[in-house]
């Protein structure tokens, strides 16, 4: 209820849990946060907040990392398929 009072979409927050706790390598969800860091992230996800240039840069970095990881996995799969 307290989160809703400050404008946080609680259901949406649950959807972002993977993003919040994903480690830097993108291969697990063992990232630890201080309470202060967690609160800052949660408050940044309020519906009333607008996207900043930093948000777009962070999104770009995230998308590049995910794309690179997907490409690596596809390459490994392709190599395995050629061996069959």
Backbone as CSV, one residue per row, in Angstrom:
resi,resn,N_x,N_y,N_z,CA_x,CA_y,CA_z,C_x,C_y,C_z
1,UNK,0.815,-1.190,0.000,0.000,0.000,0.000,0.865,1.262,0.000
2,UNK,1.977,1.230,0.722,2.863,2.396,0.779,3.448,2.697,-0.595
3,UNK,3.782,1.652,-1.341,4.327,1.857,-2.688,3.290,2.485,-3.608
4,UNK,2.071,2.028,-3.510,1.003,2.587,-4.335,0.765,4.057,-4.009
5,UNK,0.922,4.414,-2.740,0.701,5.806,-2.328,1.719,6.769,-2.924
6,UNK,2.923,6.267,-3.235,3.941,7.136,-3.852,3.977,6.969,-5.368
7,UNK,2.995,6.243,-5.927,2.869,6.149,-7.370,3.573,4.978,-8.027
8,UNK,3.987,3.993,-7.241,4.667,2.817,-7.798,3.622,1.794,-8.229
9,UNK,3.738,1.313,-9.439,2.876,0.248,-9.948,3.416,-1.068,-9.407
10,UNK,2.764,-1.604,-8.391,3.266,-2.793,-7.701,3.307,-3.999,-8.637
11,UNK,2.294,-4.180,-9.452,2.267,-5.297,-10.398,3.399,-5.138,-11.404
12,UNK,3.589,-3.925,-11.874,4.685,-3.658,-12.806,6.039,-3.903,-12.168
13,UNK,6.150,-3.589,-10.886,7.404,-3.811,-10.166,7.770,-5.287,-10.161
14,UNK,6.788,-6.139,-9.970,7.038,-7.585,-9.996,7.572,-7.999,-11.369
15,UNK,7.035,-7.395,-12.423,7.517,-7.699,-13.771,8.975,-7.291,-13.960
16,UNK,9.414,-6.263,-13.244,10.787,-5.773,-13.362,11.766,-6.492,-12.439
17,UNK,11.308,-7.414,-11.634,12.178,-8.075,-10.661,13.385,-8.715,-11.328
18,UNK,13.174,-9.381,-12.461,14.303,-10.002,-13.157,15.330,-8.955,-13.558
19,UNK,14.874,-7.842,-14.059,15.774,-6.774,-14.477,16.519,-6.177,-13.282
20,UNK,15.821,-5.995,-12.191,16.424,-5.369,-11.010,17.523,-6.239,-10.416
21,UNK,17.291,-7.542,-10.349,18.234,-8.422,-9.652,19.162,-9.211,-10.572
22,UNK,19.091,-8.975,-11.884,19.994,-9.665,-12.812,21.412,-9.153,-12.610
23,UNK,22.379,-10.087,-12.557,23.765,-9.678,-12.341,24.334,-9.015,-13.599
24,UNK,25.508,-8.425,-13.454,26.106,-7.660,-14.548,26.411,-8.524,-15.765
25,UNK,26.725,-9.800,-15.542,27.039,-10.694,-16.653,25.786,-11.124,-17.410
26,UNK,24.636,-10.937,-16.797,23.383,-11.300,-17.437,23.097,-12.783,-17.430
27,UNK,23.772,-13.514,-16.543,23.582,-14.962,-16.523,23.025,-15.480,-15.195
28,UNK,22.480,-14.585,-14.390,21.913,-15.017,-13.117,21.223,-13.864,-12.425
29,UNK,20.577,-14.194,-11.345,19.802,-13.202,-10.615,20.272,-13.140,-9.165
30,UNK,21.561,-12.940,-9.004,22.155,-12.930,-7.670,22.712,-11.560,-7.295
31,UNK,22.252,-10.526,-7.960,22.708,-9.168,-7.674,22.173,-8.745,-6.312
32,UNK,23.057,-8.206,-5.485,22.622,-7.716,-4.189,22.594,-6.186,-4.226
33,UNK,21.608,-5.630,-3.571,21.434,-4.186,-3.531,21.324,-3.727,-2.082
34,UNK,21.816,-2.541,-1.835,21.557,-1.945,-0.532,20.094,-1.513,-0.517
35,UNK,19.569,-1.279,0.643,18.186,-0.833,0.732,18.018,0.501,0.007
36,UNK,18.992,1.374,0.157,18.942,2.683,-0.493,18.895,2.528,-2.012
37,UNK,19.756,1.661,-2.564,19.762,1.422,-4.015,18.424,0.868,-4.479
38,UNK,17.874,-0.065,-3.698,16.594,-0.666,-4.055,15.488,0.391,-4.079
39,UNK,15.450,1.230,-3.062,14.425,2.274,-3.005,14.573,3.233,-4.177
40,UNK,15.806,3.603,-4.526,16.029,4.497,-5.665,15.520,3.872,-6.959
41,UNK,15.774,2.589,-7.152,15.306,1.899,-8.356,13.786,1.863,-8.381
42,UNK,13.194,1.508,-7.257,11.734,1.423,-7.183,11.097,2.784,-7.468
43,UNK,11.628,3.824,-6.872,11.058,5.152,-7.086,11.278,5.636,-8.519
44,UNK,12.355,5.195,-9.148,12.609,5.571,-10.542,11.614,4.897,-11.488
45,UNK,10.972,3.829,-11.024,10.019,3.101,-11.866,8.585,3.602,-11.706
46,UNK,8.407,4.698,-10.998,7.063,5.257,-10.846,6.543,5.727,-12.200
47,UNK,5.252,5.586,-12.374,4.629,5.982,-13.631,4.747,7.457,-13.929
48,UNK,4.924,8.266,-12.903,5.008,9.714,-13.118,6.392,10.162,-13.567
49,UNK,7.375,9.272,-13.526,8.738,9.623,-13.933,8.852,9.551,-15.455
50,UNK,9.547,10.518,-16.018,9.770,10.511,-17.462,11.155,9.947,-17.748
51,UNK,11.331,9.433,-18.946,12.618,8.869,-19.346,13.641,9.983,-19.519
52,UNK,14.850,9.714,-19.091,15.947,10.665,-19.242,16.929,10.122,-20.266
53,UNK,17.874,10.936,-20.638,18.924,10.482,-21.563,19.675,9.310,-20.939
54,UNK,19.935,9.378,-19.639,20.625,8.274,-18.954,19.820,6.984,-19.065
55,UNK,18.503,7.074,-18.944,17.651,5.895,-19.078,17.802,5.277,-20.458
56,UNK,17.836,6.105,-21.483,17.973,5.611,-22.853,19.352,4.993,-23.061
57,UNK,20.385,5.615,-22.511,21.745,5.062,-22.615,21.809,3.716,-21.901
58,UNK,21.217,3.631,-20.711,21.193,2.363,-19.972,20.436,1.291,-20.745
59,UNK,19.324,1.685,-21.365,18.547,0.749,-22.172,19.370,0.248,-23.355
60,UNK,20.083,1.150,-23.988,20.933,0.774,-25.129,22.001,-0.231,-24.701
61,UNK,22.653,0.031,-23.572,23.669,-0.893,-23.056,23.059,-2.254,-22.766
62,UNK,21.898,-2.248,-22.141,21.228,-3.502,-21.801,20.869,-4.279,-23.063
63,UNK,20.310,-3.588,-24.041,19.918,-4.252,-25.289,21.136,-4.798,-26.036
64,UNK,22.221,-4.057,-26.039,23.445,-4.547,-26.694,23.968,-5.800,-26.000
65,UNK,23.963,-5.783,-24.675,24.448,-6.944,-23.927,23.561,-8.159,-24.184
66,UNK,22.251,-7.963,-24.201,21.327,-9.065,-24.455,21.495,-9.594,-25.878
67,UNK,21.662,-8.692,-26.819,21.865,-9.105,-28.212,23.164,-9.890,-28.349
68,UNK,24.218,-9.417,-27.708,25.502,-10.119,-27.764,25.380,-11.512,-27.157
69,UNK,24.682,-11.606,-26.037,24.505,-12.910,-25.396,23.710,-13.854,-26.299
70,UNK,22.666,-13.342,-26.931,21.853,-14.162,-27.838,22.668,-14.614,-29.039
71,UNK,23.472,-13.708,-29.590,24.322,-14.066,-30.729,25.313,-15.157,-30.347
72,UNK,25.885,-15.050,-29.161,26.833,-16.067,-28.691,26.157,-17.420,-28.542
73,UNK,24.957,-17.416,-27.985,24.226,-18.667,-27.815,23.857,-19.269,-29.169
74,UNK,23.455,-18.438,-30.111,23.134,-18.938,-31.450,24.364,-19.503,-32.142
75,UNK,25.489,-18.841,-31.963,26.727,-19.325,-32.560,27.116,-20.688,-31.979
76,UNK,26.980,-20.840,-30.677,27.287,-22.118,-30.044,26.341,-23.210,-30.529
77,UNK,25.080,-22.873,-30.661,24.098,-23.835,-31.156,24.413,-24.226,-32.593
78,UNK,24.781,-23.262,-33.387,25.126,-23.530,-34.779,26.333,-24.459,-34.878
79,UNK,27.324,-24.232,-34.047,28.510,-25.105,-34.040,28.139,-26.530,-33.660
80,UNK,27.278,-26.676,-32.673,26.835,-28.007,-32.256,26.058,-28.703,-33.382
81,UNK,25.243,-27.922,-34.083,24.439,-28.490,-35.176,25.321,-28.980,-36.335
82,UNK,26.412,-28.285,-36.595,27.292,-28.705,-37.688,28.034,-29.991,-37.331
83,UNK,28.190,-30.271,-36.050,28.861,-31.491,-35.611,27.978,-32.724,-35.717
84,UNK,26.673,-32.505,-35.801,25.735,-33.637,-35.831,25.699,-34.260,-37.194
